[in-house]
Amino acid sequence: MLGTIVNTACIVAGSILGSLLKKGLNEKVQNALFNALGLVTLALGARMCVVNLGKSEFPVLFIASMAIGALAGTWIDIAGRIDRAAEKHNVSRLVQGLTASCLLYCIGTLSIVGPVMSAVYGDNTYLFTNATLDFVSATVFAATYGIGMVWGALVLFCWQGSIYLLASVLNSAEVIPEALMVEISIVGGVLLLSSGLSILKIKDCRTMNMLPALLVPVIFFLIRSLFT
């Protein structure tokens, strides 16, 4: 768990640093950071999609995942429930930032493979690399949205901790098949693109309603394993 603890600590440290920097930034500079953050999110999402689409064994799966996930999320009304809670407590902008940051922290090869490598081989290289990237991201997010972005650290800890525990119990490097990681990364890339559009105020795609899409590849591979 050392790698996950370090990764979590880096997000906390970055969030604190960013929130301190925010106090000395005027609105013009904050808007500039806001735009930069949106563009970076778009770039990372596009990269995840492009890199992994070429590796996909099921090139239509991400389309089905997004469609099914969006329908499920809209039916549950995830975004609506969160928006109503955010408006009640006047933290709607914070929720937008947390959505984008949590996707950046959790959906990626380093954040998924890292806990597995740590649990099975004791190798924290992936997680230490991810921690460095997340420190920079957390600083920028907090400078834009404030100290509330520190909650992203808890989400990351639960995410990586769950993967670590699962890998430890099964004690196998094949806990998460590479093909599944590819599909999750593609869907995650699309969700990041959606978040980027929202941050830049180009289009509110209701990204939260699409989060169930991340579960569709997992369910698909579980069903597929029953027949192979």
C-alpha positions in Angstrom: 0.0 0.0 0.0 3.0 2.3 0.2 2.6 3.5 -3.4 -1.1 4.3 -2.9 -0.4 6.1 0.3 2.3 8.2 -1.4 -0.1 8.9 -4.3 -2.8 10.0 -1.9 -0.4 12.2 0.0 0.7 13.9 -3.2 -2.9 14.8 -4.1 -3.4 16.2 -0.6 -0.2 18.2 -0.8 -0.9 19.5 -4.3 -4.4 20.5 -3.2 -3.1 22.5 -0.2 -0.4 24.2 -2.3 -2.9 25.0 -5.1 -5.5 26.4 -2.6 -2.7 28.7 -1.1 -1.8 29.9 -4.5 -5.4 30.6 -5.4 -5.6 33.3 -2.6 -3.0 35.3 -4.5 -4.5 34.9 -7.9 -6.9 37.5 -9.4 -10.0 36.4 -11.4 -8.2 36.9 -14.7 -5.4 34.5 -13.8 -7.9 32.0 -12.3 -9.9 32.0 -15.6 -6.6 31.4 -17.5 -5.9 28.4 -15.3 -9.5 27.3 -15.8 -9.1 27.3 -19.6 -5.7 25.6 -19.4 -7.1 22.9 -17.2 -9.9 22.3 -19.7 -7.5 22.0 -22.6 -5.2 19.7 -20.7 -8.2 17.5 -19.8 -9.2 17.4 -23.5 -5.6 16.5 -24.5 -5.3 13.7 -22.0 -8.7 12.3 -22.9 -7.9 12.3 -26.6 -4.5 10.7 -26.0 -6.1 7.9 -24.0 -8.6 7.2 -26.8 -6.1 7.4 -29.6 -3.5 5.2 -27.9 -5.9 2.5 -26.8 -8.3 2.3 -29.8 -5.5 0.8 -31.8 -5.1 -2.0 -29.2 -8.7 -2.8 -28.8 -9.9 -6.3 -29.6 -13.5 -5.1 -29.5 -13.6 -1.7 -31.3 -17.4 -1.3 -30.9 -17.4 -2.1 -27.2 -16.6 1.5 -26.1 -19.6 2.8 -28.2 -21.9 0.3 -26.6 -20.5 1.1 -23.2 -21.1 4.8 -23.6 -24.6 4.3 -24.8 -25.6 1.8 -22.1 -23.8 3.8 -19.4 -25.4 7.1 -20.4 -28.9 5.5 -20.4 -28.3 3.9 -17.0 -26.9 7.1 -15.5 -29.7 9.2 -16.9 -32.3 6.8 -15.6 -30.7 6.9 -12.1 -30.2 10.7 -12.6 -26.7 10.7 -11.1 -26.0 14.2 -12.4 -29.3 15.6 -11.3 -29.0 14.2 -7.8 -25.5 15.6 -7.4 -26.5 19.0 -8.9 -29.4 19.3 -6.4 -27.1 18.5 -3.5 -24.4 20.9 -4.8 -26.9 23.8 -5.3 -28.2 23.2 -1.8 -24.8 23.6 -0.4 -23.6 26.1 -3.1 -20.7 24.0 -4.3 -21.7 23.3 -7.9 -18.4 24.5 -9.4 -16.5 22.3 -6.9 -18.5 19.2 -8.1 -17.5 19.9 -11.6 -13.8 20.1 -10.6 -14.0 16.9 -8.5 -15.6 15.0 -11.4 -12.8 15.9 -13.8 -10.0 15.4 -11.2 -11.3 12.0 -10.0 -11.4 10.8 -13.6 -7.8 12.0 -14.2 -6.6 10.4 -11.0 -8.3 7.1 -11.3 -8.9 6.2 -14.9 -5.6 5.5 -16.5 -3.0 2.7 -16.9 -0.8 3.9 -14.1 -3.6 4.1 -11.6 -5.0 0.7 -12.5 -1.8 -1.3 -13.2 0.1 0.4 -10.3 -1.8 -1.2 -7.4 -1.7 -4.6 -9.1 2.1 -4.4 -9.6 2.5 -3.2 -6.0 0.4 -6.0 -4.5 1.8 -8.8 -6.7 5.4 -7.8 -7.2 6.0 -5.1 -4.5 6.9 -2.7 -7.4 5.7 0.8 -6.7 7.3 2.4 -9.8 4.0 3.0 -11.5 2.4 4.5 -8.4 5.3 6.8 -7.7 5.2 8.0 -11.3 1.4 8.5 -11.0 1.9 10.4 -7.7 4.2 12.9 -9.4 1.7 13.6 -12.2 -1.2 13.8 -9.7 0.7 16.3 -7.5 0.9 18.7 -10.5 -2.7 18.1 -11.5 -4.0 18.5 -7.9 -2.1 21.8 -7.6 -3.7 23.2 -10.8 -7.2 21.9 -9.9 -7.0 23.4 -6.4 -5.7 26.7 -7.7 -8.8 26.8 -9.9 -11.5 25.3 -7.6 -10.1 25.6 -4.1 -9.2 23.3 -1.2 -12.3 21.2 -1.7 -10.4 19.4 -4.4 -8.6 17.5 -1.6 -11.6 15.1 -1.5 -10.2 13.6 -4.7 -7.5 12.1 -2.5 -10.1 10.0 -0.7 -11.6 8.8 -4.0 -8.2 7.8 -5.3 -7.3 6.0 -2.0 -10.5 3.9 -2.1 -10.1 3.2 -5.8 -6.4 2.1 -5.7 -6.9 0.5 -2.3 -9.7 -1.7 -3.6 -7.6 -2.8 -6.6 -4.6 -3.5 -4.3 -6.7 -5.6 -1.9 -8.3 -7.6 -4.8 -4.9 -8.3 -6.3 -3.5 -9.3 -2.9 -6.3 -11.8 -2.3 -6.0 -13.4 -5.8 -2.2 -13.0 -5.9 -2.2 -13.0 -9.7 -0.8 -10.6 -12.3 -3.9 -11.5 -14.4 -6.4 -10.0 -12.0 -7.0 -7.2 -14.5 -6.6 -8.5 -18.1 -4.7 -6.1 -20.4 -7.6 -6.2 -22.9 -10.0 -5.0 -20.2 -7.7 -2.2 -19.2 -7.6 -1.1 -22.8 -11.4 -0.9 -23.0 -11.7 0.9 -19.7 -9.0 3.4 -20.8 -10.9 4.1 -24.0 -14.1 4.8 -22.1 -12.2 6.8 -19.5 -10.7 8.9 -22.3 -14.1 9.7 -23.7 -15.3 10.7 -20.2 -12.3 13.0 -19.9 -13.1 14.6 -23.2 -16.6 15.2 -21.9 -15.2 16.8 -18.7 -12.9 19.0 -20.7 -15.8 20.3 -22.8 -17.7 21.1 -19.6 -14.7 22.9 -18.0 -14.3 25.0 -21.1 -18.1 25.7 -21.0 -18.4 24.5 -24.6 -20.9 21.8 -23.8 -22.3 20.4 -20.6 -22.4 16.7 -21.5 -23.6 15.6 -18.0 -20.5 13.5 -17.5 -21.6 12.1 -14.2 -24.6 10.4 -15.9 -22.1 8.6 -18.1 -20.0 7.1 -15.3 -21.8 3.7 -15.4 -20.1 3.2 -18.8 -17.0 2.2 -16.9 -18.7 -0.8 -15.6 -19.9 -2.1 -19.0 -16.5 -3.5 -20.1 -16.1 -5.2 -16.8 -19.5 -6.9 -17.1 -18.7 -7.8 -20.7 -15.5 -9.5 -19.8 -17.0 -11.3 -16.9 -19.8 -12.7 -19.1 -17.3 -13.6 -21.8 -15.1 -15.5 -19.3 -18.1 -17.8 -18.6 -18.1 -19.0 -22.2 -14.4 -19.3 -22.8 
